[in-house]
Structures are given as C-alpha cells and as structure tokens.
Amino acid sequence: MAVTDETALIQSFVLRIQLIARQLKLVQETIADYDRRLAAAFAQHEDHEIFATLPGAGPGLAPRLLASLGSQRDRFASAGELQQYSGVAPVTQKGGGTCYIHRRYLCARFQRQSFHE
C-alpha cells in the first residue's frame, strides 16, 4: 500500500534519490581513482617487495603497513619500541598485591589499527 499518492511529493523524492545516486557514483569513482594512485605509489616504493610479501598483507594492508612504519628504518631501535609506540604492547601495572594488564591508551592509533588488522 502506497504511503501517499501526491504527485509533487513523489516527484521531489525521485529527484532527491537521483541526486544521491549521482553523488554516490562520484564518490565511488573518486575512491577507485585513489586506490589506483595508491597502488601505483606503493609499487614504485623501494620497500615494496618487503611489505608485499608479508603473510596476509594483501593490496589493501601492505601499503597501510608501509605507510605506518615509514621509510626510516632506524626510527625504532627494536621491535619492542615499535610495539610500544603502536600500542600493541600491553601495559602492566603492579601494586598492592595486584597485577593489572591493559591495552595502551595513548598511542598512534593508525599504527595500532594497522597491526591489529
């Protein structure tokens, strides 16, 4: 059963839906262009082979890992420093006979999300 049969109301909603559909199409085209440019930049990077061959790092995750680590190899002295910076390393708090382990709250969230993925 139709909600309304008012022609002016139906036509205005038709125009609105057509506008939203055109906007979504433009967004999809822009995202596809962004993905192509990102893939081209990733393919030209000198560390491409290292990140492209990581297990589970496909065309979406490998460039993200490369971006999160950056090109400065001496930025982190150890894997532990990288884990602490990215928030992957747990925080242990001891005191009064109790031990509390939680995730790191203040960290680089882009890196933490990249490593969790």
PDB file as gemmi writes it, atoms N, CA and C in Angstrom:
CRYST1    1.000    1.000    1.000  90.00  90.00  90.00 P 1                      
ATOM      1  N   MET A   1       0.852  -1.171   0.000  1.00  0.00           N  
ATOM      2  CA  MET A   1       0.000   0.000   0.000  1.00  0.00           C  
ATOM      3  C   MET A   1       0.903   1.241   0.000  1.00  0.00           C  
ATOM      4  N   ALA A   2       0.633   2.130  -0.897  1.00  0.00           N  
ATOM      5  CA  ALA A   2       1.432   3.348  -1.020  1.00  0.00           C  
ATOM      6  C   ALA A   2       1.179   4.279   0.165  1.00  0.00           C  
ATOM      7  N   VAL A   3       2.247   4.949   0.602  1.00  0.00           N  
ATOM      8  CA  VAL A   3       2.129   5.898   1.706  1.00  0.00           C  
ATOM      9  C   VAL A   3       1.356   7.136   1.260  1.00  0.00           C  
ATOM     10  N   THR A   4       1.664   7.575   0.051  1.00  0.00           N  
ATOM     11  CA  THR A   4       0.983   8.760  -0.473  1.00  0.00           C  
ATOM     12  C   THR A   4       0.851   8.634  -1.989  1.00  0.00           C  
ATOM     13  N   ASP A   5      -0.122   9.320  -2.536  1.00  0.00           N  
ATOM     14  CA  ASP A   5      -0.260   9.371  -3.983  1.00  0.00           C  
ATOM     15  C   ASP A   5      -0.120  10.800  -4.499  1.00  0.00           C  
ATOM     16  N   GLU A   6       0.425  11.666  -3.650  1.00  0.00           N  
ATOM     17  CA  GLU A   6       0.617  13.067  -4.008  1.00  0.00           C  
ATOM     18  C   GLU A   6       1.781  13.184  -4.985  1.00  0.00           C  
ATOM     19  N   THR A   7       1.491  13.612  -6.200  1.00  0.00           N  
ATOM     20  CA  THR A   7       2.468  13.652  -7.284  1.00  0.00           C  
ATOM     21  C   THR A   7       3.651  14.558  -6.978  1.00  0.00           C  
ATOM     22  N   ALA A   8       3.414  15.722  -6.428  1.00  0.00           N  
ATOM     23  CA  ALA A   8       4.502  16.666  -6.141  1.00  0.00           C  
ATOM     24  C   ALA A   8       5.474  16.076  -5.124  1.00  0.00           C  
ATOM     25  N   LEU A   9       4.976  15.415  -4.127  1.00  0.00           N  
ATOM     26  CA  LEU A   9       5.825  14.812  -3.101  1.00  0.00           C  
ATOM     27  C   LEU A   9       6.644  13.654  -3.682  1.00  0.00           C  
ATOM     28  N   ILE A  10       6.006  12.815  -4.453  1.00  0.00           N  
ATOM     29  CA  ILE A  10       6.702  11.666  -5.058  1.00  0.00           C  
ATOM     30  C   ILE A  10       7.782  12.146  -6.013  1.00  0.00           C  
ATOM     31  N   GLN A  11       7.482  13.143  -6.844  1.00  0.00           N  
ATOM     32  CA  GLN A  11       8.467  13.646  -7.807  1.00  0.00           C  
ATOM     33  C   GLN A  11       9.654  14.300  -7.101  1.00  0.00           C  
ATOM     34  N   SER A  12       9.409  14.989  -6.010  1.00  0.00           N  
ATOM     35  CA  SER A  12      10.524  15.606  -5.291  1.00  0.00           C  
ATOM     36  C   SER A  12      11.434  14.540  -4.681  1.00  0.00           C  
ATOM     37  N   PHE A  13      10.843  13.466  -4.198  1.00  0.00           N  
ATOM     38  CA  PHE A  13      11.671  12.384  -3.658  1.00  0.00           C  
ATOM     39  C   PHE A  13      12.427  11.644  -4.757  1.00  0.00           C  
ATOM     40  N   VAL A  14      11.822  11.515  -5.920  1.00  0.00           N  
ATOM     41  CA  VAL A  14      12.519  10.898  -7.062  1.00  0.00           C  
ATOM     42  C   VAL A  14      13.751  11.713  -7.416  1.00  0.00           C  
ATOM     43  N   LEU A  15      13.599  13.029  -7.480  1.00  0.00           N  
ATOM     44  CA  LEU A  15      14.748  13.892  -7.780  1.00  0.00           C  
ATOM     45  C   LEU A  15      15.819  13.783  -6.703  1.00  0.00           C  
ATOM     46  N   ARG A  16      15.391  13.698  -5.464  1.00  0.00           N  
ATOM     47  CA  ARG A  16      16.352  13.592  -4.361  1.00  0.00           C  
ATOM     48  C   ARG A  16      17.141  12.279  -4.440  1.00  0.00           C  
ATOM     49  N   ILE A  17      16.464  11.185  -4.738  1.00  0.00           N  
ATOM     50  CA  ILE A  17      17.126   9.889  -4.874  1.00  0.00           C  
ATOM     51  C   ILE A  17      18.080   9.896  -6.063  1.00  0.00           C  
ATOM     52  N   GLN A  18      17.686  10.517  -7.153  1.00  0.00           N  
ATOM     53  CA  GLN A  18      18.583  10.615  -8.317  1.00  0.00           C  
ATOM     54  C   GLN A  18      19.838  11.414  -7.969  1.00  0.00           C  
ATOM     55  N   LEU A  19      19.681  12.477  -7.209  1.00  0.00           N  
ATOM     56  CA  LEU A  19      20.824  13.277  -6.777  1.00  0.00           C  
ATOM     57  C   LEU A  19      21.757  12.451  -5.903  1.00  0.00           C  
ATOM     58  N   ILE A  20      21.214  11.731  -4.952  1.00  0.00           N  
ATOM     59  CA  ILE A  20      22.034  10.896  -4.060  1.00  0.00           C  
ATOM     60  C   ILE A  20      22.755   9.814  -4.859  1.00  0.00           C  
ATOM     61  N   ALA A  21      22.085   9.217  -5.835  1.00  0.00           N  
ATOM     62  CA  ALA A  21      22.709   8.184  -6.668  1.00  0.00           C  
ATOM     63  C   ALA A  21      23.880   8.756  -7.464  1.00  0.00           C  
ATOM     64  N   ARG A  22      23.707   9.971  -8.020  1.00  0.00           N  
ATOM     65  CA  ARG A  22      24.820  10.604  -8.757  1.00  0.00           C  
ATOM     66  C   ARG A  22      25.986  10.905  -7.821  1.00  0.00           C  
ATOM     67  N   GLN A  23      25.686  11.363  -6.613  1.00  0.00           N  
ATOM     68  CA  GLN A  23      26.749  11.649  -5.647  1.00  0.00           C  
ATOM     69  C   GLN A  23      27.489  10.373  -5.250  1.00  0.00           C  
ATOM     70  N   LEU A  24      26.767   9.292  -5.038  1.00  0.00           N  
ATOM     71  CA  LEU A  24      27.402   8.022  -4.694  1.00  0.00           C  
ATOM     72  C   LEU A  24      28.287   7.520  -5.832  1.00  0.00           C  
ATOM     73  N   LYS A  25      27.830   7.689  -7.051  1.00  0.00           N  
ATOM     74  CA  LYS A  25      28.638   7.279  -8.200  1.00  0.00           C  
ATOM     75  C   LYS A  25      29.941   8.073  -8.249  1.00  0.00           C  
ATOM     76  N   LEU A  26      29.863   9.370  -7.998  1.00  0.00           N  
ATOM     77  CA  LEU A  26      31.060  10.206  -7.976  1.00  0.00           C  
ATOM     78  C   LEU A  26      32.006   9.789  -6.850  1.00  0.00           C  
ATOM     79  N   VAL A  27      31.453   9.476  -5.699  1.00  0.00           N  
ATOM     80  CA  VAL A  27      32.281   9.014  -4.574  1.00  0.00           C  
ATOM     81  C   VAL A  27      32.974   7.700  -4.935  1.00  0.00           C  
ATOM     82  N   GLN A  28      32.260   6.778  -5.554  1.00  0.00           N  
ATOM     83  CA  GLN A  28      32.852   5.505  -5.960  1.00  0.00           C  
ATOM     84  C   GLN A  28      33.980   5.710  -6.971  1.00  0.00           C  
ATOM     85  N   GLU A  29      33.781   6.599  -7.922  1.00  0.00           N  
ATOM     86  CA  GLU A  29      34.824   6.887  -8.917  1.00  0.00           C  
ATOM     87  C   GLU A  29      36.050   7.503  -8.252  1.00  0.00           C  
ATOM     88  N   THR A  30      35.831   8.394  -7.295  1.00  0.00           N  
ATOM     89  CA  THR A  30      36.943   9.034  -6.588  1.00  0.00           C  
ATOM     90  C   THR A  30      37.714   8.008  -5.760  1.00  0.00           C  
ATOM     91  N   ILE A  31      37.018   7.119  -5.095  1.00  0.00           N  
ATOM     92  CA  ILE A  31      37.687   6.078  -4.306  1.00  0.00           C  
ATOM     93  C   ILE A  31      38.484   5.154  -5.219  1.00  0.00           C  
ATOM     94  N   ALA A  32      37.928   4.796  -6.371  1.00  0.00           N  
ATOM     95  CA  ALA A  32      38.654   3.944  -7.316  1.00  0.00           C  
ATOM     96  C   ALA A  32      39.914   4.642  -7.823  1.00  0.00           C  
ATOM     97  N   ASP A  33      39.823   5.936  -8.101  1.00  0.00           N  
ATOM     98  CA  ASP A  33      40.998   6.701  -8.532  1.00  0.00           C  
ATOM     99  C   ASP A  33      42.039   6.750  -7.422  1.00  0.00           C  
ATOM    100  N   TYR A  34      41.602   6.963  -6.199  1.00  0.00           N  
ATOM    101  CA  TYR A  34      42.500   6.974  -5.048  1.00  0.00           C  
ATOM    102  C   TYR A  34      43.200   5.624  -4.913  1.00  0.00           C  
ATOM    103  N   ASP A  35      42.466   4.536  -5.046  1.00  0.00           N  
ATOM    104  CA  ASP A  35      43.049   3.198  -4.947  1.00  0.00           C  
ATOM    105  C   ASP A  35      44.088   2.959  -6.038  1.00  0.00           C  
ATOM    106  N   ARG A  36      43.803   3.412  -7.253  1.00  0.00           N  
ATOM    107  CA  ARG A  36      44.774   3.251  -8.352  1.00  0.00           C  
ATOM    108  C   ARG A  36      46.059   4.029  -8.067  1.00  0.00           C  
ATOM    109  N   ARG A  37      45.920   5.255  -7.606  1.00  0.00           N  
ATOM    110  CA  ARG A  37      47.110   6.070  -7.312  1.00  0.00           C  
ATOM    111  C   ARG A  37      47.912   5.488  -6.149  1.00  0.00           C  
ATOM    112  N   LEU A  38      47.221   4.988  -5.149  1.00  0.00           N  
ATOM    113  CA  LEU A  38      47.896   4.374  -4.001  1.00  0.00           C  
ATOM    114  C   LEU A  38      48.653   3.125  -4.434  1.00  0.00           C  
ATOM    115  N   ALA A  39      48.030   2.306  -5.260  1.00  0.00           N  
ATOM    116  CA  ALA A  39      48.697   1.089  -5.745  1.00  0.00           C  
ATOM    117  C   ALA A  39      49.922   1.434  -6.591  1.00  0.00           C  
ATOM    118  N   ALA A  40      49.829   2.478  -7.409  1.00  0.00           N  
ATOM    119  CA  ALA A  40      50.975   2.883  -8.231  1.00  0.00           C  
ATOM    120  C   ALA A  40      52.110   3.412  -7.359  1.00  0.00           C  
ATOM    121  N   ALA A  41      51.788   4.215  -6.361  1.00  0.00           N  
ATOM    122  CA  ALA A  41      52.831   4.745  -5.470  1.00  0.00           C  
ATOM    123  C   ALA A  41      53.468   3.618  -4.663  1.00  0.00           C  
ATOM    124  N   PHE A  42      52.660   2.664  -4.218  1.00  0.00           N  
ATOM    125  CA  PHE A  42      53.187   1.529  -3.457  1.00  0.00           C  
ATOM    126  C   PHE A  42      54.104   0.677  -4.323  1.00  0.00           C  
ATOM    127  N   ALA A  43      53.734   0.466  -5.582  1.00  0.00           N  
ATOM    128  CA  ALA A  43      54.550  -0.351  -6.486  1.00  0.00           C  
ATOM    129  C   ALA A  43      55.897   0.300  -6.774  1.00  0.00           C  
ATOM    130  N   GLN A  44      55.979   1.624  -6.718  1.00  0.00           N  
ATOM    131  CA  GLN A  44      57.225   2.320  -7.012  1.00  0.00           C  
ATOM    132  C   GLN A  44      58.128   2.480  -5.792  1.00  0.00           C  
ATOM    133  N   HIS A  45      57.623   2.185  -4.608  1.00  0.00           N  
ATOM    134  CA  HIS A  45      58.406   2.375  -3.391  1.00  0.00           C  
ATOM    135  C   HIS A  45      59.515   1.325  -3.305  1.00  0.00           C  
ATOM    136  N   GLU A  46      60.656   1.725  -2.766  1.00  0.00           N  
ATOM    137  CA  GLU A  46      61.810   0.815  -2.694  1.00  0.00           C  
ATOM    138  C   GLU A  46      61.576  -0.374  -1.751  1.00  0.00           C  
ATOM    139  N   ASP A  47      60.698  -0.240  -0.781  1.00  0.00           N  
ATOM    140  CA  ASP A  47      60.407  -1.335   0.151  1.00  0.00           C  
ATOM    141  C   ASP A  47      59.171  -2.137  -0.245  1.00  0.00           C  
ATOM    142  N   HIS A  48      58.730  -1.972  -1.475  1.00  0.00           N  
ATOM    143  CA  HIS A  48      57.524  -2.651  -1.948  1.00  0.00           C  
ATOM    144  C   HIS A  48      57.597  -4.158  -1.753  1.00  0.00           C  
ATOM    145  N   GLU A  49      58.691  -4.770  -2.136  1.00  0.00           N  
ATOM    146  CA  GLU A  49      58.805  -6.229  -2.066  1.00  0.00           C  
ATOM    147  C   GLU A  49      58.727  -6.750  -0.637  1.00  0.00           C  
ATOM    148  N   ILE A  50      59.268  -6.002   0.300  1.00  0.00           N  
ATOM    149  CA  ILE A  50      59.238  -6.437   1.705  1.00  0.00           C  
ATOM    150  C   ILE A  50      57.797  -6.508   2.201  1.00  0.00           C  
ATOM    151  N   PHE A  51      57.043  -5.467   1.972  1.00  0.00           N  
ATOM    152  CA  PHE A  51      55.682  -5.394   2.507  1.00  0.00           C  
ATOM    153  C   PHE A  51      54.689  -6.201   1.675  1.00  0.00           C  
ATOM    154  N   ALA A  52      54.920  -6.323   0.392  1.00  0.00           N  
ATOM    155  CA  ALA A  52      54.009  -7.085  -0.465  1.00  0.00           C  
ATOM    156  C   ALA A  52      54.082  -8.573  -0.184  1.00  0.00           C  
ATOM    157  N   THR A  53      55.204  -9.049   0.348  1.00  0.00           N  
ATOM    158  CA  THR A  53      55.365 -10.483   0.611  1.00  0.00           C  
ATOM    159  C   THR A  53      55.046 -10.867   2.050  1.00  0.00           C  
ATOM    160  N   LEU A  54      54.615  -9.927   2.865  1.00  0.00           N  
ATOM    161  CA  LEU A  54      54.229 -10.274   4.233  1.00  0.00           C  
ATOM    162  C   LEU A  54      52.986 -11.167   4.196  1.00  0.00           C  
ATOM    163  N   PRO A  55      52.963 -12.229   5.009  1.00  0.00           N  
ATOM    164  CA  PRO A  55      51.795 -13.117   5.006  1.00  0.00           C  
ATOM    165  C   PRO A  55      50.527 -12.367   5.425  1.00  0.00           C  
ATOM    166  N   GLY A  56      49.505 -12.472   4.618  1.00  0.00           N  
ATOM    167  CA  GLY A  56      48.226 -11.841   4.928  1.00  0.00           C  
ATOM    168  C   GLY A  56      48.129 -10.377   4.537  1.00  0.00           C  
ATOM    169  N   ALA A  57      49.224  -9.796   4.107  1.00  0.00           N  
ATOM    170  CA  ALA A  57      49.205  -8.380   3.716  1.00  0.00           C  
ATOM    171  C   ALA A  57      48.907  -8.301   2.224  1.00  0.00           C  
ATOM    172  N   GLY A  58      47.671  -8.089   1.903  1.00  0.00           N  
ATOM    173  CA  GLY A  58      47.262  -8.007   0.508  1.00  0.00           C  
ATOM    174  C   GLY A  58      47.407  -6.596  -0.034  1.00  0.00           C  
ATOM    175  N   PRO A  59      46.713  -6.308  -1.110  1.00  0.00           N  
ATOM    176  CA  PRO A  59      46.831  -4.987  -1.736  1.00  0.00           C  
ATOM    177  C   PRO A  59      46.272  -3.848  -0.884  1.00  0.00           C  
ATOM    178  N   GLY A  60      45.486  -4.153   0.115  1.00  0.00           N  
ATOM    179  CA  GLY A  60      44.959  -3.103   0.980  1.00  0.00           C  
ATOM    180  C   GLY A  60      45.793  -2.879   2.225  1.00  0.00           C  
ATOM    181  N   LEU A  61      46.298  -3.962   2.811  1.00  0.00           N  
ATOM    182  CA  LEU A  61      47.016  -3.855   4.078  1.00  0.00           C  
ATOM    183  C   LEU A  61      48.503  -3.553   3.897  1.00  0.00           C  
ATOM    184  N   ALA A  62      49.118  -4.078   2.855  1.00  0.00           N  
ATOM    185  CA  ALA A  62      50.557  -3.861   2.656  1.00  0.00           C  
ATOM    186  C   ALA A  62      50.912  -2.378   2.529  1.00  0.00           C  
ATOM    187  N   PRO A  63      50.209  -1.588   1.709  1.00  0.00           N  
ATOM    188  CA  PRO A  63      50.533  -0.153   1.657  1.00  0.00           C  
ATOM    189  C   PRO A  63      50.279   0.553   2.988  1.00  0.00           C  
ATOM    190  N   ARG A  64      49.274   0.102   3.715  1.00  0.00           N  
ATOM    191  CA  ARG A  64      48.979   0.712   5.022  1.00  0.00           C  
ATOM    192  C   ARG A  64      50.106   0.435   6.012  1.00  0.00           C  
ATOM    193  N   LEU A  65      50.629  -0.782   6.001  1.00  0.00           N  
ATOM    194  CA  LEU A  65      51.757  -1.104   6.888  1.00  0.00           C  
ATOM    195  C   LEU A  65      52.989  -0.301   6.509  1.00  0.00           C  
ATOM    196  N   LEU A  66      53.239  -0.169   5.222  1.00  0.00           N  
ATOM    197  CA  LEU A  66      54.373   0.634   4.768  1.00  0.00           C  
ATOM    198  C   LEU A  66      54.212   2.084   5.197  1.00  0.00           C  
ATOM    199  N   ALA A  67      53.005   2.610   5.075  1.00  0.00           N  
ATOM    200  CA  ALA A  67      52.766   3.999   5.479  1.00  0.00           C  
ATOM    201  C   ALA A  67      52.910   4.162   6.988  1.00  0.00           C  
ATOM    202  N   SER A  68      52.482   3.172   7.749  1.00  0.00           N  
ATOM    203  CA  SER A  68      52.554   3.302   9.203  1.00  0.00           C  
ATOM    204  C   SER A  68      53.985   3.175   9.713  1.00  0.00           C  
ATOM    205  N   LEU A  69      54.798   2.361   9.071  1.00  0.00           N  
ATOM    206  CA  LEU A  69      56.192   2.221   9.503  1.00  0.00           C  
ATOM    207  C   LEU A  69      57.082   3.312   8.937  1.00  0.00           C  
ATOM    208  N   GLY A  70      56.769   3.768   7.753  1.00  0.00           N  
ATOM    209  CA  GLY A  70      57.582   4.808   7.136  1.00  0.00           C  
ATOM    210  C   GLY A  70      58.841   4.255   6.504  1.00  0.00           C  
ATOM    211  N   SER A  71      59.629   5.133   5.934  1.00  0.00           N  
ATOM    212  CA  SER A  71      60.850   4.721   5.234  1.00  0.00           C  
ATOM    213  C   SER A  71      62.095   4.816   6.094  1.00  0.00           C  
ATOM    214  N   GLN A  72      61.998   5.383   7.292  1.00  0.00           N  
ATOM    215  CA  GLN A  72      63.159   5.485   8.182  1.00  0.00           C  
ATOM    216  C   GLN A  72      63.325   4.176   8.938  1.00  0.00           C  
ATOM    217  N   ARG A  73      64.292   3.392   8.539  1.00  0.00           N  
ATOM    218  CA  ARG A  73      64.470   2.091   9.180  1.00  0.00           C  
ATOM    219  C   ARG A  73      65.069   2.212  10.573  1.00  0.00           C  
ATOM    220  N   ASP A  74      65.780   3.271  10.854  1.00  0.00           N  
ATOM    221  CA  ASP A  74      66.408   3.429  12.172  1.00  0.00           C  
ATOM    222  C   ASP A  74      65.498   4.164  13.157  1.00  0.00           C  
ATOM    223  N   ARG A  75      64.242   4.346  12.802  1.00  0.00           N  
ATOM    224  CA  ARG A  75      63.305   5.062  13.661  1.00  0.00           C  
ATOM    225  C   ARG A  75      63.067   4.332  14.982  1.00  0.00           C  
ATOM    226  N   PHE A  76      62.999   3.013  14.925  1.00  0.00           N  
ATOM    227  CA  PHE A  76      62.805   2.195  16.116  1.00  0.00           C  
ATOM    228  C   PHE A  76      64.018   1.292  16.291  1.00  0.00           C  
ATOM    229  N   ALA A  77      64.599   1.297  17.496  1.00  0.00           N  
ATOM    230  CA  ALA A  77      65.801   0.518  17.757  1.00  0.00           C  
ATOM    231  C   ALA A  77      65.488  -0.974  17.914  1.00  0.00           C  
ATOM    232  N   SER A  78      64.261  -1.287  18.295  1.00  0.00           N  
ATOM    233  CA  SER A  78      63.903  -2.695  18.499  1.00  0.00           C  
ATOM    234  C   SER A  78      62.427  -2.896  18.177  1.00  0.00           C  
ATOM    235  N   ALA A  79      62.049  -4.162  18.103  1.00  0.00           N  
ATOM    236  CA  ALA A  79      60.639  -4.478  17.866  1.00  0.00           C  
ATOM    237  C   ALA A  79      59.789  -4.037  19.052  1.00  0.00           C  
ATOM    238  N   GLY A  80      60.356  -4.092  20.245  1.00  0.00           N  
ATOM    239  CA  GLY A  80      59.632  -3.660  21.439  1.00  0.00           C  
ATOM    240  C   GLY A  80      59.271  -2.186  21.396  1.00  0.00           C  
ATOM    241  N   GLU A  81      60.189  -1.360  20.898  1.00  0.00           N  
ATOM    242  CA  GLU A  81      59.898   0.072  20.774  1.00  0.00           C  
ATOM    243  C   GLU A  81      58.742   0.311  19.800  1.00  0.00           C  
ATOM    244  N   LEU A  82      58.758  -0.431  18.702  1.00  0.00           N  
ATOM    245  CA  LEU A  82      57.673  -0.311  17.731  1.00  0.00           C  
ATOM    246  C   LEU A  82      56.351  -0.767  18.344  1.00  0.00           C  
ATOM    247  N   GLN A  83      56.377  -1.843  19.109  1.00  0.00           N  
ATOM    248  CA  GLN A  83      55.160  -2.332  19.759  1.00  0.00           C  
ATOM    249  C   GLN A  83      54.625  -1.321  20.761  1.00  0.00           C  
ATOM    250  N   GLN A  84      55.504  -0.702  21.505  1.00  0.00           N  
ATOM    251  CA  GLN A  84      55.074   0.289  22.492  1.00  0.00           C  
ATOM    252  C   GLN A  84      54.526   1.532  21.803  1.00  0.00           C  
ATOM    253  N   TYR A  85      55.189   1.998  20.757  1.00  0.00           N  
ATOM    254  CA  TYR A  85      54.735   3.180  20.043  1.00  0.00           C  
ATOM    255  C   TYR A  85      53.369   2.953  19.411  1.00  0.00           C  
ATOM    256  N   SER A  86      53.201   1.775  18.827  1.00  0.00           N  
ATOM    257  CA  SER A  86      51.952   1.497  18.123  1.00  0.00           C  
ATOM    258  C   SER A  86      50.824   1.076  19.054  1.00  0.00           C  
ATOM    259  N   GLY A  87      51.131   0.807  20.311  1.00  0.00           N  
ATOM    260  CA  GLY A  87      50.091   0.439  21.265  1.00  0.00           C  
ATOM    261  C   GLY A  87      49.758  -1.028  21.278  1.00  0.00           C  
ATOM    262  N   VAL A  88      50.546  -1.845  20.604  1.00  0.00           N  
ATOM    263  CA  VAL A  88      50.295  -3.280  20.573  1.00  0.00           C  
ATOM    264  C   VAL A  88      50.794  -3.946  21.846  1.00  0.00           C  
ATOM    265  N   ALA A  89      51.868  -3.414  22.419  1.00  0.00           N  
ATOM    266  CA  ALA A  89      52.424  -3.993  23.644  1.00  0.00           C  
ATOM    267  C   ALA A  89      51.497  -3.699  24.823  1.00  0.00           C  
ATOM    268  N   PRO A  90      51.203  -4.706  25.639  1.00  0.00           N  
ATOM    269  CA  PRO A  90      50.336  -4.463  26.795  1.00  0.00           C  
ATOM    270  C   PRO A  90      51.057  -3.670  27.882  1.00  0.00           C  
ATOM    271  N   VAL A  91      50.273  -3.005  28.721  1.00  0.00           N  
ATOM    272  CA  VAL A  91      50.799  -2.245  29.844  1.00  0.00           C  
ATOM    273  C   VAL A  91      50.496  -3.036  31.109  1.00  0.00           C  
ATOM    274  N   THR A  92      51.520  -3.260  31.920  1.00  0.00           N  
ATOM    275  CA  THR A  92      51.353  -3.995  33.166  1.00  0.00           C  
ATOM    276  C   THR A  92      51.490  -3.028  34.336  1.00  0.00           C  
ATOM    277  N   GLN A  93      50.504  -3.024  35.198  1.00  0.00           N  
ATOM    278  CA  GLN A  93      50.542  -2.191  36.404  1.00  0.00           C  
ATOM    279  C   GLN A  93      50.475  -3.112  37.607  1.00  0.00           C  
ATOM    280  N   LYS A  94      51.474  -2.977  38.484  1.00  0.00           N  
ATOM    281  CA  LYS A  94      51.521  -3.796  39.692  1.00  0.00           C  
ATOM    282  C   LYS A  94      51.523  -2.885  40.905  1.00  0.00           C  
ATOM    283  N   GLY A  95      50.898  -3.356  41.943  1.00  0.00           N  
ATOM    284  CA  GLY A  95      50.904  -2.597  43.184  1.00  0.00           C  
ATOM    285  C   GLY A  95      49.891  -3.149  44.166  1.00  0.00           C  
ATOM    286  N   GLY A  96      50.275  -3.211  45.424  1.00  0.00           N  
ATOM    287  CA  GLY A  96      49.357  -3.668  46.456  1.00  0.00           C  
ATOM    288  C   GLY A  96      48.943  -5.116  46.316  1.00  0.00           C  
ATOM    289  N   GLY A  97      49.801  -5.939  45.777  1.00  0.00           N  
ATOM    290  CA  GLY A  97      49.483  -7.349  45.608  1.00  0.00           C  
ATOM    291  C   GLY A  97      48.595  -7.652  44.414  1.00  0.00           C  
ATOM    292  N   THR A  98      48.348  -6.671  43.582  1.00  0.00           N  
ATOM    293  CA  THR A  98      47.536  -6.908  42.386  1.00  0.00           C  
ATOM    294  C   THR A  98      48.352  -6.637  41.135  1.00  0.00           C  
ATOM    295  N   CYS A  99      47.936  -7.253  40.094  1.00  0.00           N  
ATOM    296  CA  CYS A  99      48.582  -7.052  38.790  1.00  0.00           C  
ATOM    297  C   CYS A  99      47.473  -6.817  37.771  1.00  0.00           C  
ATOM    298  N   TYR A 100      47.559  -5.704  37.094  1.00  0.00           N  
ATOM    299  CA  TYR A 100      46.541  -5.309  36.131  1.00  0.00           C  
ATOM    300  C   TYR A 100      47.212  -5.103  34.782  1.00  0.00           C  
ATOM    301  N   ILE A 101      46.741  -5.809  33.771  1.00  0.00           N  
ATOM    302  CA  ILE A 101      47.288  -5.692  32.420  1.00  0.00           C  
ATOM    303  C   ILE A 101      46.187  -5.137  31.516  1.00  0.00           C  
ATOM    304  N   HIS A 102      46.511  -4.084  30.798  1.00  0.00           N  
ATOM    305  CA  HIS A 102      45.541  -3.479  29.893  1.00  0.00           C  
ATOM    306  C   HIS A 102      46.225  -3.019  28.621  1.00  0.00           C  
ATOM    307  N   ARG A 103      45.406  -2.628  27.672  1.00  0.00           N  
ATOM    308  CA  ARG A 103      45.983  -2.120  26.424  1.00  0.00           C  
ATOM    309  C   ARG A 103      46.438  -0.680  26.612  1.00  0.00           C  
ATOM    310  N   ARG A 104      47.319  -0.292  25.759  1.00  0.00           N  
ATOM    311  CA  ARG A 104      47.875   1.058  25.816  1.00  0.00           C  
ATOM    312  C   ARG A 104      46.861   2.041  25.246  1.00  0.00           C  
ATOM    313  N   TYR A 105      46.535   3.064  26.011  1.00  0.00           N  
ATOM    314  CA  TYR A 105      45.515   4.020  25.585  1.00  0.00           C  
ATOM    315  C   TYR A 105      46.100   5.166  24.769  1.00  0.00           C  
ATOM    316  N   LEU A 106      47.238   5.686  25.173  1.00  0.00           N  
ATOM    317  CA  LEU A 106      47.862   6.801  24.456  1.00  0.00           C  
ATOM    318  C   LEU A 106      48.892   6.241  23.488  1.00  0.00           C  
ATOM    319  N   CYS A 107      48.521   6.195  22.242  1.00  0.00           N  
ATOM    320  CA  CYS A 107      49.423   5.642  21.231  1.00  0.00           C  
ATOM    321  C   CYS A 107      49.010   6.179  19.863  1.00  0.00           C  
ATOM    322  N   ALA A 108      49.776   5.789  18.873  1.00  0.00           N  
ATOM    323  CA  ALA A 108      49.447   6.147  17.491  1.00  0.00           C  
ATOM    324  C   ALA A 108      48.357   5.185  17.017  1.00  0.00           C  
ATOM    325  N   ARG A 109      47.148   5.645  16.944  1.00  0.00           N  
ATOM    326  CA  ARG A 109      46.010   4.758  16.677  1.00  0.00           C  
ATOM    327  C   ARG A 109      46.008   4.201  15.264  1.00  0.00           C  
ATOM    328  N   PHE A 110      46.511   4.961  14.304  1.00  0.00           N  
ATOM    329  CA  PHE A 110      46.589   4.444  12.931  1.00  0.00           C  
ATOM    330  C   PHE A 110      47.493   3.218  12.891  1.00  0.00           C  
ATOM    331  N   GLN A 111      48.640   3.306  13.577  1.00  0.00           N  
ATOM    332  CA  GLN A 111      49.558   2.173  13.612  1.00  0.00           C  
ATOM    333  C   GLN A 111      48.956   0.992  14.366  1.00  0.00           C  
ATOM    334  N   ARG A 112      48.327   1.261  15.492  1.00  0.00           N  
ATOM    335  CA  ARG A 112      47.733   0.171  16.270  1.00  0.00           C  
ATOM    336  C   ARG A 112      46.672  -0.555  15.449  1.00  0.00           C  
ATOM    337  N   GLN A 113      45.811   0.191  14.794  1.00  0.00           N  
ATOM    338  CA  GLN A 113      44.784  -0.428  13.969  1.00  0.00           C  
ATOM    339  C   GLN A 113      45.389  -1.213  12.824  1.00  0.00           C  
ATOM    340  N   SER A 114      46.463  -0.686  12.237  1.00  0.00           N  
ATOM    341  CA  SER A 114      47.135  -1.389  11.132  1.00  0.00           C  
ATOM    342  C   SER A 114      47.679  -2.723  11.605  1.00  0.00           C  
ATOM    343  N   PHE A 115      48.304  -2.757  12.759  1.00  0.00           N  
ATOM    344  CA  PHE A 115      48.874  -4.008  13.254  1.00  0.00           C  
ATOM    345  C   PHE A 115      47.800  -4.981  13.716  1.00  0.00           C  
ATOM    346  N   HIS A 116      46.709  -4.474  14.235  1.00  0.00           N  
ATOM    347  CA  HIS A 116      45.618  -5.370  14.628  1.00  0.00           C  
ATOM    348  C   HIS A 116      44.984  -6.024  13.412  1.00  0.00           C  
ATOM    349  N   GLU A 117      44.873  -5.270  12.344  1.00  0.00           N  
ATOM    350  CA  GLU A 117      44.294  -5.828  11.129  1.00  0.00           C  
ATOM    351  C   GLU A 117      45.226  -6.855  10.534  1.00  0.00           C  
TER     352      GLU A 117                                                      
END                                                                             
